[in-house]
Amino acid sequence: MTLIDGKATAAAIKQEIAEEVRAIIAQGGKQPHLAAILVGHDGGSETYVKNKVIACEACGFKSTLIRFEDDVTEEALLDQVAQLNADDDVDGFIVQLPLPRHIDEQKVIMAIDYRKDVDGFHPVNVGRMAIGLPCFVSATPLGILTLLRRYGVQTSGKKCVILGRSNIVGKPMAQLMMQKNYGDSTVTVCHSHSATLKEECRQADIIIAAIGQPDFVTADMVREGAVVIDVGTTRVPDATRKSGYRLNGDVKFDEVAPKCAMITPVPGGVGPMTICSLMTNTLAAAKKKYYI
């Protein structure tokens, strides 16, 4: 069994990005600039945005963090989005989700200039991805694809089962894994109402678990020699930890890992690659790689 080390892979990619940024600046080019809007004080969002700022430093990017309290009006938030759209120094920006209930998330996503949408959530980017055109691919699916490639996982012609159908992971992951220029796999998407979920999983060469339920994938669902990618990051109470919780994946790691050819841990698997992919998208935005 090989452990797919997302932390080490992300560190290597950030180093590669930093070298490219140094070369761009040495040739008189502009330093890439990523901005983030954070609303409220959600613990998970705070940690995630903090890690993005640290990643920007490692990559040699300029970063800007814009904070609002959770009572900010939708109008004020949309005004800030408009300002970032118009700021030529900002190459890409993200609005950290989830947002407070009184704000329409889809309306905010639609307001972002798709050319700066480095999260890959805007319908223009989602649509372009679906038909195989160049675009910003959402960070978690892009991170998973990168891990599969860097670890030499054969995906072409393989059966891939994706657990979960969210707009952020499940749906884009399915699109990418079935496309010839990405995964080129035979893809099945399962969810909580799938009647033959276990049977589908047992036939899979690759399982990508993004269903949001701790320890959902058990040993009896995985065939010998499968590759398992665990996207889950649920906070589970743990009195032995200083924080009072631990991160738990969707896969029951201890019993599933011995059956796998390769598996990602939680934490240290997909998570670091998500932030790393955001850096990859930001560099592409700065280079005007996809859109002019």
Summary of the structure (lengths in Angstrom):
residues: 292
radius of gyration: 19.1
end to end distance: 44.5
largest distance: 58.2
contacts: 978
relative contact order: 0.16
helix: 42%
strand: 18%
